[in-house]
Amino acid sequence: MAISWLFAPYLFNPSGFEWQKTVEDFRDWTNWLLYRGGIGVKGEESWEAWWDEELAHIRTFRGRILESILSLRFFMFQYGIVYKLHVQGNNTSLTVYAISWIVLAVLIILFKVFTFSQKISVNFQLLLRFIQGVSFMLALAGLAIAVVFSSLSVPDIFACILAFLPTGWGILSIAAAWKPLMKKLGLWKSIRSIALLYDAGMGMLIFVPIAFFSWFPFVSTFQTRLMFNQAFSRGLEISLILAGNNPNT
């Protein structure tokens, strides 16, 4: 259902798999994603403005509490997946769940290190690059040691990624609900950067298969013939009639 909802605008669009149209859509999407919001900027023009509009309904203390409670559902994925990993064996203690949170905290710290503002670090860019390089090497070394000297497997790594993605979104949703507090703590820019990264990743998941199929001209031809096939069009008209709508209006 989620896949059909995401790709329906392309599947039922006669020009959805045309290469030039895909390139233009991707360019418009990247411009929208990277355009800074501000006073008078609408959500159709900027991702930042759109995200602020999406959070505009959370204004009261009660709304923030309810949003935080609803966001706790994302943590259930992590809780269920970490106990299915090969590395933890038959251990069902809460220590396993606590370790998964420690790993997630380390990943957040690494993200903060690699996205440190260049405007702030003008005077010590060499030191920043050194810290980023050392952090990257330590992360790779730690992952290699965990794979070699423990029962951590490659499927476990992908399972951890699958577990941490919804958990990160849950943390992000809770932080977004408490936007005034996050601004006072100086964490709002980092939260907005993570939200941008999530939406950029989701956009790439949509555009990559669309771009792949757009490379092949026969896909667009097949789609056009399917969309304008008389039997298919007649089926759409019948479905509209059964739904109580007049297809001629």
VOSE-936760 format. One record per residue (C-alpha): residue number from 1; residue in three letters; x negated, y, z negated. Coordinates in pm, 1 decimal, decimal comma, always signed. Layout:
REM residues N
LOPA    k    r        px        py        pz
LOPA  NUM  Ala         X         Y         Z
...
END
This chain:
REM residues 249
LOPA    k    r        px        py        pz
LOPA    1  Met      +0,0      +0,0      +0,0
LOPA    2  Ala    -282,1    +240,5     -85,9
LOPA    3  Ile    -462,4    +163,9    +241,8
LOPA    4  Ser    -147,0    +216,4    +447,4
LOPA    5  Trp     -82,5    +546,7    +269,0
LOPA    6  Leu    -437,9    +671,2    +332,6
LOPA    7  Phe    -464,4    +568,5    +698,1
LOPA    8  Ala    -104,4    +620,9    +813,4
LOPA    9  Pro    -174,9    +974,7    +947,8
LOPA   10  Tyr    -434,8    +821,9   +1182,3
LOPA   11  Leu    -262,1    +496,0   +1270,7
LOPA   12  Phe     +58,9    +669,7   +1380,4
LOPA   13  Asn    -113,9    +963,5   +1547,5
LOPA   14  Pro    -171,8    +915,4   +1924,8
LOPA   15  Ser    -495,8   +1114,1   +1900,5
LOPA   16  Gly    -602,5    +962,6   +1568,6
LOPA   17  Phe    -882,6    +755,8   +1724,1
LOPA   18  Glu   -1010,3   +1003,7   +1982,0
LOPA   19  Trp   -1379,3   +1068,3   +1920,9
LOPA   20  Gln   -1372,2   +1443,9   +1979,5
LOPA   21  Lys   -1068,3   +1484,2   +1755,0
LOPA   22  Thr   -1239,7   +1278,9   +1483,8
LOPA   23  Val   -1549,8   +1499,4   +1503,2
LOPA   24  Glu   -1337,4   +1813,2   +1473,4
LOPA   25  Asp   -1144,0   +1669,5   +1179,5
LOPA   26  Phe   -1467,2   +1576,7   +1002,9
LOPA   27  Arg   -1610,1   +1924,6   +1060,3
LOPA   28  Asp   -1294,2   +2087,8    +926,2
LOPA   29  Trp   -1297,7   +1855,9    +624,9
LOPA   30  Thr   -1660,7   +1930,7    +537,8
LOPA   31  Asn   -1598,2   +2304,7    +573,8
LOPA   32  Trp   -1297,4   +2275,0    +342,7
LOPA   33  Leu   -1495,9   +2064,2     +97,3
LOPA   34  Leu   -1794,2   +2300,0     +73,7
LOPA   35  Tyr   -1614,3   +2633,6     +94,2
LOPA   36  Arg   -1622,5   +2813,8    -239,0
LOPA   37  Gly   -1294,5   +2916,7    -391,9
LOPA   38  Gly   -1212,9   +3255,5    -533,9
LOPA   39  Ile    -945,4   +3517,4    -569,0
LOPA   40  Gly    -696,7   +3493,3    -283,3
LOPA   41  Val    -837,5   +3166,0    -148,3
LOPA   42  Lys    -567,5   +2902,7     -93,0
LOPA   43  Gly    -595,4   +2529,7    -142,4
LOPA   44  Glu    -575,2   +2472,9    +233,1
LOPA   45  Glu    -898,3   +2668,4    +275,9
LOPA   46  Ser   -1117,4   +2538,7      -5,7
LOPA   47  Trp   -1150,6   +2221,0    -210,6
LOPA   48  Glu   -1235,6   +2425,5    -518,5
LOPA   49  Ala    -915,0   +2628,5    -487,6
LOPA   50  Trp    -714,9   +2311,5    -419,1
LOPA   51  Trp    -854,0   +2142,7    -729,2
LOPA   52  Asp    -766,7   +2443,4    -943,9
LOPA   53  Glu    -412,9   +2427,9    -806,3
LOPA   54  Glu    -391,2   +2058,0    -893,9
LOPA   55  Leu    -481,7   +2139,5   -1254,8
LOPA   56  Ala    -255,8   +2443,5   -1283,0
LOPA   57  His     +31,2   +2243,3   -1435,1
LOPA   58  Ile    -177,5   +2146,1   -1741,2
LOPA   59  Arg    -137,7   +2458,6   -1951,6
LOPA   60  Thr     +13,9   +2359,3   -2285,9
LOPA   61  Phe    -144,0   +2167,6   -2572,4
LOPA   62  Arg    +118,9   +1896,5   -2536,9
LOPA   63  Gly     +42,4   +1860,5   -2167,8
LOPA   64  Arg    -328,5   +1820,5   -2239,0
LOPA   65  Ile    -257,4   +1549,1   -2496,1
LOPA   66  Leu     -27,2   +1359,2   -2258,6
LOPA   67  Glu    -276,0   +1387,4   -1972,1
LOPA   68  Ser    -553,2   +1254,8   -2196,4
LOPA   69  Ile    -339,8    +959,6   -2307,6
LOPA   70  Leu    -245,8    +874,8   -1948,6
LOPA   71  Ser    -611,6    +889,4   -1845,1
LOPA   72  Leu    -699,6    +616,1   -2095,1
LOPA   73  Arg    -556,9    +360,6   -1851,8
LOPA   74  Phe    -870,4    +390,3   -1638,2
LOPA   75  Phe   -1082,8    +255,3   -1923,2
LOPA   76  Met    -895,7     -76,3   -1909,8
LOPA   77  Phe   -1071,8    -163,4   -1583,4
LOPA   78  Gln   -1411,5    -130,1   -1747,4
LOPA   79  Tyr   -1301,3    -330,2   -2052,6
LOPA   80  Gly   -1172,4    -612,9   -1835,4
LOPA   81  Ile   -1467,2    -628,4   -1595,3
LOPA   82  Val   -1759,7    -613,4   -1840,7
LOPA   83  Tyr   -1647,6    -935,1   -2008,1
LOPA   84  Lys   -1644,6   -1114,4   -1672,3
LOPA   85  Leu   -2012,6   -1046,3   -1598,7
LOPA   86  His   -2257,1   -1336,7   -1587,3
LOPA   87  Val   -2509,3   -1144,0   -1793,8
LOPA   88  Gln   -2291,8   -1142,8   -2105,4
LOPA   89  Gly   -2211,5   -1515,7   -2089,6
LOPA   90  Asn   -1953,4   -1617,3   -2347,7
LOPA   91  Asn   -2013,1   -1316,2   -2569,6
LOPA   92  Thr   -1681,4   -1143,8   -2639,0
LOPA   93  Ser   -1794,9    -899,6   -2908,3
LOPA   94  Leu   -1743,7    -525,9   -2885,5
LOPA   95  Thr   -2121,3    -487,7   -2850,3
LOPA   96  Val   -2089,9    -572,8   -2481,3
LOPA   97  Tyr   -1834,8    -296,7   -2432,5
LOPA   98  Ala   -2051,7     -52,0   -2629,5
LOPA   99  Ile   -2355,5    -134,8   -2415,1
LOPA  100  Ser   -2152,2     -64,3   -2102,3
LOPA  101  Trp   -2077,7    +283,5   -2238,9
LOPA  102  Ile   -2447,3    +339,0   -2307,0
LOPA  103  Val   -2525,8    +245,5   -1946,8
LOPA  104  Leu   -2256,9    +484,2   -1826,1
LOPA  105  Ala   -2403,4    +763,7   -2041,1
LOPA  106  Val   -2747,3    +701,3   -1890,0
LOPA  107  Leu   -2598,9    +724,5   -1540,4
LOPA  108  Ile   -2433,2   +1055,2   -1627,3
LOPA  109  Ile   -2764,7   +1190,0   -1759,2
LOPA  110  Leu   -2939,3   +1081,2   -1439,0
LOPA  111  Phe   -2671,8   +1254,2   -1234,1
LOPA  112  Lys   -2724,7   +1571,7   -1435,1
LOPA  113  Val   -3101,5   +1549,6   -1382,3
LOPA  114  Phe   -3072,1   +1511,7   -1005,0
LOPA  115  Thr   -2809,7   +1786,2    -969,8
LOPA  116  Phe   -2985,0   +2039,4   -1189,8
LOPA  117  Ser   -2926,1   +2391,2   -1058,8
LOPA  118  Gln   -3208,8   +2511,7    -837,9
LOPA  119  Lys   -3134,9   +2874,2    -931,7
LOPA  120  Ile   -3217,5   +2798,0   -1292,9
LOPA  121  Ser   -3528,1   +2598,0   -1209,6
LOPA  122  Val   -3702,9   +2846,5    -979,7
LOPA  123  Asn   -3998,0   +2891,7   -1215,3
LOPA  124  Phe   -4063,2   +2523,0   -1272,6
LOPA  125  Gln   -3955,7   +2344,4    -955,6
LOPA  126  Leu   -4266,4   +2123,8    -959,7
LOPA  127  Leu   -4187,0   +2008,7   -1312,3
LOPA  128  Leu   -3827,5   +1944,3   -1213,2
LOPA  129  Arg   -3933,7   +1738,4    -910,8
LOPA  130  Phe   -4171,2   +1542,0   -1131,3
LOPA  131  Ile   -3897,7   +1469,1   -1385,4
LOPA  132  Gln   -3657,7   +1365,0   -1109,6
LOPA  133  Gly   -3918,1   +1135,3    -954,1
LOPA  134  Val   -4005,2    +974,4   -1287,2
LOPA  135  Ser   -3636,4    +929,0   -1369,2
LOPA  136  Phe   -3574,3    +763,8   -1034,0
LOPA  137  Met   -3870,1    +527,9   -1074,3
LOPA  138  Leu   -3770,3    +438,5   -1430,9
LOPA  139  Ala   -3414,7    +366,6   -1318,5
LOPA  140  Leu   -3535,9    +135,8   -1041,1
LOPA  141  Ala   -3784,9     -32,3   -1274,6
LOPA  142  Gly   -3519,5     -85,6   -1539,9
LOPA  143  Leu   -3281,0    -235,1   -1287,0
LOPA  144  Ala   -3551,7    -466,3   -1148,8
LOPA  145  Ile   -3652,2    -580,3   -1498,9
LOPA  146  Ala   -3288,5    -646,9   -1587,6
LOPA  147  Val   -3241,3    -860,3   -1275,7
LOPA  148  Val   -3567,3   -1055,8   -1319,2
LOPA  149  Phe   -3574,5   -1114,3   -1694,8
LOPA  150  Ser   -3203,7   -1152,1   -1763,3
LOPA  151  Ser   -2906,0   -1324,9   -1608,6
LOPA  152  Leu   -2794,3   -1002,7   -1440,5
LOPA  153  Ser   -2706,0   -1083,1   -1080,6
LOPA  154  Val   -2634,6    -875,8    -773,0
LOPA  155  Pro   -2258,2    -943,8    -800,0
LOPA  156  Asp   -2281,3    -814,5   -1157,7
LOPA  157  Ile   -2427,1    -487,6   -1028,4
LOPA  158  Phe   -2139,0    -440,6    -784,9
LOPA  159  Ala   -1894,5    -532,9   -1060,7
LOPA  160  Cys   -2049,6    -267,3   -1284,6
LOPA  161  Ile   -2008,4      -9,1   -1010,0
LOPA  162  Leu   -1646,1    -116,6    -970,7
LOPA  163  Ala   -1598,8     -79,4   -1346,6
LOPA  164  Phe   -1773,6    +255,7   -1385,7
LOPA  165  Leu   -1594,5    +433,1   -1100,6
LOPA  166  Pro   -1247,0    +433,0   -1262,2
LOPA  167  Thr   -1402,9    +496,5   -1603,6
LOPA  168  Gly   -1580,2    +802,8   -1468,5
LOPA  169  Trp   -1255,0    +923,9   -1317,2
LOPA  170  Gly   -1082,1    +874,7   -1651,7
LOPA  171  Ile   -1347,0   +1081,1   -1829,6
LOPA  172  Leu   -1320,4   +1341,8   -1555,5
LOPA  173  Ser    -941,2   +1358,4   -1589,8
LOPA  174  Ile    -963,9   +1406,0   -1966,1
LOPA  175  Ala   -1230,2   +1674,8   -1927,1
LOPA  176  Ala   -1022,4   +1852,8   -1661,5
LOPA  177  Ala    -722,0   +1851,4   -1893,6
LOPA  178  Trp    -930,0   +2037,5   -2152,4
LOPA  179  Lys   -1069,1   +2290,4   -1905,7
LOPA  180  Pro   -1089,5   +2587,0   -2150,3
LOPA  181  Leu   -1290,4   +2378,6   -2396,7
LOPA  182  Met   -1523,2   +2251,1   -2124,2
LOPA  183  Lys   -1589,5   +2608,5   -2012,6
LOPA  184  Lys   -1680,6   +2708,9   -2367,2
LOPA  185  Leu   -1921,3   +2414,9   -2389,4
LOPA  186  Gly   -2077,9   +2507,8   -2054,7
LOPA  187  Leu   -1986,4   +2173,2   -1896,3
LOPA  188  Trp   -1729,2   +2288,1   -1643,2
LOPA  189  Lys   -1968,7   +2323,3   -1348,5
LOPA  190  Ser   -2096,0   +1969,2   -1399,9
LOPA  191  Ile   -1741,0   +1835,9   -1425,2
LOPA  192  Arg   -1643,7   +2015,7   -1106,0
LOPA  193  Ser   -1951,8   +1876,0    -929,3
LOPA  194  Ile   -1858,0   +1521,4   -1031,1
LOPA  195  Ala   -1499,7   +1575,7    -913,6
LOPA  196  Leu   -1632,5   +1704,2    -581,3
LOPA  197  Leu   -1850,7   +1394,4    -553,3
LOPA  198  Tyr   -1551,5   +1166,1    -613,7
LOPA  199  Asp   -1338,1   +1338,6    -350,0
LOPA  200  Ala   -1628,3   +1346,1    -104,6
LOPA  201  Gly   -1675,8    +972,1    -153,2
LOPA  202  Met   -1307,3    +905,3     -96,4
LOPA  203  Gly   -1316,0   +1117,7    +217,5
LOPA  204  Met   -1612,0    +921,6    +350,6
LOPA  205  Leu   -1427,4    +594,4    +285,9
LOPA  206  Ile   -1154,3    +725,0    +513,4
LOPA  207  Phe   -1369,2    +882,2    +784,4
LOPA  208  Val   -1625,7    +601,5    +823,9
LOPA  209  Pro   -1380,7    +338,0    +958,9
LOPA  210  Ile   -1197,5    +602,6   +1162,0
LOPA  211  Ala   -1525,9    +714,9   +1320,2
LOPA  212  Phe   -1629,4    +354,3   +1383,6
LOPA  213  Phe   -1312,1    +271,0   +1575,2
LOPA  214  Ser   -1322,0    +606,5   +1754,8
LOPA  215  Trp   -1651,9    +502,9   +1915,3
LOPA  216  Phe   -1463,7    +246,9   +2123,5
LOPA  217  Pro   -1236,0    +406,5   +2386,4
LOPA  218  Phe   -1016,3     +96,6   +2413,8
LOPA  219  Val    -896,2    +145,9   +2054,2
LOPA  220  Ser    -740,5    +481,4   +2140,5
LOPA  221  Thr    -592,5    +334,5   +2459,9
LOPA  222  Phe    -442,8     +40,7   +2273,6
LOPA  223  Gln    -300,2    +270,6   +2007,5
LOPA  224  Thr    -141,2    +499,2   +2268,7
LOPA  225  Arg     +21,6    +205,6   +2448,0
LOPA  226  Leu    +148,4     +70,5   +2117,9
LOPA  227  Met    +289,9    +403,6   +2005,3
LOPA  228  Phe    +470,1    +471,0   +2333,8
LOPA  229  Asn    +580,8    +115,2   +2395,5
LOPA  230  Gln    +954,7    +105,2   +2458,6
LOPA  231  Ala   +1015,6    -183,6   +2220,9
LOPA  232  Phe    +821,5      -9,5   +1946,0
LOPA  233  Ser    +996,7    +323,5   +2006,7
LOPA  234  Arg   +1335,8    +150,3   +2012,0
LOPA  235  Gly   +1252,0     -12,5   +1680,7
LOPA  236  Leu   +1174,5    +326,4   +1530,5
LOPA  237  Glu   +1505,7    +467,4   +1655,2
LOPA  238  Ile   +1696,7    +171,6   +1511,4
LOPA  239  Ser   +1523,9    +214,5   +1176,7
LOPA  240  Leu   +1625,3    +582,8   +1174,1
LOPA  241  Ile   +1985,9    +492,3   +1252,5
LOPA  242  Leu   +1992,4    +232,0    +975,5
LOPA  243  Ala   +1850,0    +490,9    +738,9
LOPA  244  Gly   +2139,0    +724,4    +823,1
LOPA  245  Asn   +1937,9    +972,9   +1028,8
LOPA  246  Asn   +2015,9   +1084,9   +1383,1
LOPA  247  Pro   +1700,9   +1039,6   +1597,7
LOPA  248  Asn   +1821,8   +1310,0   +1837,7
LOPA  249  Thr   +1827,8   +1584,0   +1574,4
END
